[in-house]
Amino acid sequence: MDNIWTLGRVEAYITDKVEENLKLDYKAADALKNNDKNNKEITKDVSAMANSAGGIIIYGIKENISDKHLPEKIDPVKRADCSKERLDQIIKNIQPKIDGVIISPVKFNDDVVYVVEIPQSTTAHQAQDFRYYKRYNFESLPMNDYEVRDVMNRLVKPDLTVEFYLLNRGTCYSLYANIINKGVVFVNHYKLICFIPAQEERLNSSSVIRYKESRESGNILYPEDNKHEEISLYNFDEYQKLIVAEGVAKIMWKIYADDMLPKQGEINLADLKITQ
């Protein structure tokens, strides 16, 4: 991560309307007022970032009331309410200690904005309330037992995830899977299985028929590598456009890899990113 932070760089998040995401969170100044609830919340949010993909928390930016998750303005932290040293001590209450956290104070008149950069960890970290959290979309949520064990196994087991997107080819779309190795060990073999809406489905049907298509690879996938695979080519007719618009059609997927517990999930076709 780039640890050089200036006021201009922070303000760019506001002017560019950068929305909160898996790796970015905004917190108003009140989040650092000295009380037990806030202290626990800080350890919850920081540990969730480390347990997930890592990321940045900016303390001192207020969210837009009408457009939630978008930054509205700088809401600076008074140094009397929270010094860098105090924030550092609160974060150190996370167990085990997260290595590599960087706190960058950015001066705003007589006050400050704190940018906290959190690396993805190789083990699971517990917040001050003795719970484990993960970052999911815009929230810090409690982790399931298997998720805690998956994070603790990052040093010895692969951690593959899948992201889907559509490539617009003018008259049709190609569906691609981006297979990402988020772990710290390489993968010799993996297999991706997808259940995708069948093209022959008709508008008046009560359910969506799906067919199975699988991909298997013997290529080594190193840590932080990704691989794009074309799954299938679709000529969207009016029915398919309708189910995409209504979010009815879903891709359900499952992925296997060496020494990794199988992962599975689903996503609406309507939610897929479309690239040209």
Secondary structure, DSSP 4 states (H G I P E B T S, - for coil): ------HHHHHHHHHTTPPPBTTEEEE-GGGGSSSHHHHHHHHHHHHHHHHTT-EEEEETEEEPSSSTTSEEEE-PBPTTT--HHHHHHHHTTSBSPPTT-EEEEEEETTEEEEEEEEPPPSS--B-TTS-BEEEETTEEEEPPHHHHHHHHTTTTS--EEEEEEEEE-SSSEEEEEEEEE-SSS-BS-EEEEEEEE-TT--TT-SS--EEEEEEEE-S-B-TT-EEEEEEEEE---HHHHHHHHHT--EEEEEEEETTEEEEEEEEEGGGSEEE-
